[in-house]
């Protein structure tokens, strides 16, 4: 196999790969042996027809396409390994493959265009000054946290003798019609709704206020112009609604008893002091992260790098693929998600590209700082991080290390170096 290496503009590389004819012939023979049991030829038992008879019946190139599909991925991996070793680059994208020669009794020639990891010309990264957010914990912060805990511990009680009020939790029956005709999805029984939640069409929930249990009323609304169901968008509708039940929240008193029930403390004063300490830690962490983000953004702005779109697109595609895996774990396919949202895979990738570009540039400048500062990651650093991860997953440290590949260890070292670079930038900022 021969590989021609060519540098293109914007950190793109073209690898032209020629697969020798003898390898192509061997791959065709492998495909023939794999497929012959599924090929029918008149006059022969299934799977017993000689190769020359099959090629005469279906064409000499019947096995070539599958042979190429078998050969190209392996040839590409070898070409990338050779290019990285010989030219000192790091490929940073999926390839764009084009076939330059796929013919009978000839070598296969294909070209793979890939992005290489760009070099970074660092700007200033030490002694930077950025705006910071306050980590001060106010009395209002404490009261808001207590209010959230009070809401979590509220009792839900039935309401009798009064009509629906804002904030009530009700159940209702409804039937929706447009132009006097019921529409699909416009009917429900014992539907749960919190008044003021904004779950329904604007204006719907407010018109239920004042209704009593058992009362029926026509609610007139209009669907928003951008409503997801296009056949209903902008149309006026009438919902015939009947209130089935009304419930409300009963909040507990905020006192020592409340504090003892929601915390490990006996008094409200102790509970508040503990909240202040925890909120202070959270705010300090948030403020530190915000400052780190601002510092890195400033370094990115002052640095020079040419990030190829192919690299951004590949990373964005990885993100969408990870999202698809999450959907599958929840029993939803990517096809169903796109159908529900009206999006395409390419549109999702395009929408993800700005965030992806920001992440790539952040990583590149931090790697450049680590290189410029000769930051080293020791075995002790690696072992400590693995031990921390093992503790999180309740595993033995040696067991976790034993299942990690060399590539994963190297990736961990790179991540730790990037973390040290970020620490250095933060410590030397103003």
Secondary structure, 3 states (H helix, E strand, C coil): CEEEEEECCCCEEEEEEEECHHHHHHHHHHHHHHHHHHCCCCCCCCCCCCHHHHHHHHCHHHHHHHHHHHHHHHHHHHHHHHHHHHHCCCECCCCEEEEEECCCCCCEEEEEEEEECCCCECCCCCCCCCCCCCCCCCHHHHHHHHHHHHHHCCEEEECCCCCCCCCCEEEEEEEEEECCEEEEEEEEEEEEEECCCCCCCCCCHHHHCCCCCCCEEEEEEECCCCCCCCCCCCCEEEEEEEEEEEEEEECCCCCHHHHHHHCCCCCHHHHHHHHHHHHHHHHHHHHHHHHHHHHHHHHHHHCECCCCHHHHHHHHHHHHHHHHHHHHHCCCCHHHHHHHHCCCHHHHHHHHHHHHHHHHHHHHHHHHHHHHCCCCCCHHHHHHHHHHHHHHCCCCHHHHHHHCCHHHHHHHHHHHHHHHHHHHHHHCCC
